[in-house]
């Protein structure tokens, strides 16, 4: 079977990166059959034959880059499902609301435990939302005004849209923000929880059922059935434990700056490259990227 070794980062790769790739495979009795720069200085791929994907952990000591091995066949996916908070955007929207409410430290501590998989996501979300009950709903607009996308987000969504893929934003956060972010970046659809507001105040409640990891996986299943494709034709990206369901189901599940609970089940991790790394994993080259 033919595999692809992808090496990618956000700052120029060292001049000997090709030698390192060749050596890492040779140590496992494998040989590079060819190489290609996906993006000058930032992303390179090499092809090789193997009975199964080799474990290359520890094969590139000291190299500040993301290393991934993916099958060459079927690399380009027809469906992207992305988490929002700390994945597509730089922050956690509920933590931001709590910060503005004077509850930042308390809520952030619970969020961190939930993302590590130490707490039930749905229960922790209900608990955190209660803590901001009674706050002025005007804080929501402040969050919308402050939202910032992670590097590469626009290119990721724009390129996959241009290639004919379907793009979905699925968040354990809130619809007031997924609507804005999805519209800004061009996602085809967005799904999230609804924060309840009455008489200009955040009530401290959220609609049920909570969009948790099972709901994200169900969204993947429903969409693939509707599109007439398989889960192997899906790429997902997230950062926390709430993304494990869709990550394990997808043909290519990626952890972006992920917590250990997600990295443990992901096919690839992006700790160095920006969100364009999802495109490089699929074999997109510089001239194919749709940049803002």
Secondary structure, DSSP 8 states (H G I E B T S, - for coil): -EEEEEEE-SS---TTHHHHHHHHHHTTT--EEEEEEEETTTEEEEEEE-SS----TTSSTT--SEEEEEESTT-S-SEEEE--TTTTBSS-HHHHHHHHHT-HHHHHHHHHHHHTTSS-HHHHHHHHHHTTTT-BTHHHHHHHHH--B-TTHHHHHHHHHHTT-EEEEEEEEEHHHHHHHHHHHT-SEEEEE-EEEETTEEEEEE-SS---HHHHHHHHHHHHHHHT--GGGEEEEE-SGGGHHHHHHSSEEEEES--HHHHTT-SEEESSS-TTHHHHHTT--GGG----
